[in-house]
Amino acid sequence: MILPAIDLQNGQSVRLYQGDFTKETIISPAPVKQAKEINVAGVYALHLVDLDGAKAGSPKNLAVIKKIRAEFTGLIEVGGGIRSLDTIETYLAMGIDRLILGSVALKDPAFTKQVLAKFGPERIVIGVDGTDGKVAVDGWLKQSEVTMATLINEMQQAGAKHFIVTDVAKDGTMTGANMDQLTSLQNQFVHANIIASGGIRNLQDILALQTAGIADAVAGKALYEGSLTLKEIAEVNGC
């Protein structure tokens, strides 16, 4: 399954370059309309990131996410600033299908394990973002010394199944996914679903990932550059 990405900042759809908040491109001032266009193209999966929330540690684009949920048919996953039980319950009550826990999985593993046990691995997804195989936190503003493999191993033992792996150095660069890293992690954790994020350029990249055993991916900039189309995503997703 390929999930088109909408990154939210100040209520607008934007793209960052390598996660840099100062290198922002506005994609659409109307993200609800953008989400509806994804549906019209026959795609029924969506990846939303609250960039302001990731930086602040709590949701900042809740109103627009609620509107998107009301208008969009299909699976929606949300990440960015999800660090409390109240936030998780608010999103689930809103009808969000999956919640991505990133920084909190590293900073508060006990809490993350608690919510995995409470809501299950189809609701709670672990976001594993970083550079050079090490995990970044707080909207990618801080780099830890913990390896991606260490975090995945701990969370998988706690019951997690889905892991969105983002190479920050690749994100928004249109230079191709980090195939070596993704396939290495998938081979190491054969029962995990490693979801590719960052650098995907076109349909060929997606097909190469799938051939390598990476079934799911998040696509952002390639869609807005026009090198990947919603029609191609719909065909890959079998919609």
Buried (B, 14 or more C-beta within 10 A) or exposed (E): BBBBBBBBBEBBBBBBBBBEBEEBEEBBEEBBEBBBBBBEBEBBBBBBBBBBBBBBBBBBBBEBBBBBBEEBEBBBBBBBBBBBEEBBEBBBEBEBBBBBBBBBBBBBBEBBBEBBEEBEBEBBBBBBBBBEBBBBBBBBEEBBEBBBBBBBBBBBEBEBBBBBBBBBBBBBBBBBBBBEBBBBBBEEBEEBBBBBBBBBBBBEBBEBBBEBEBBBBBBBBBBBEEBBBBEBBBBBBEE
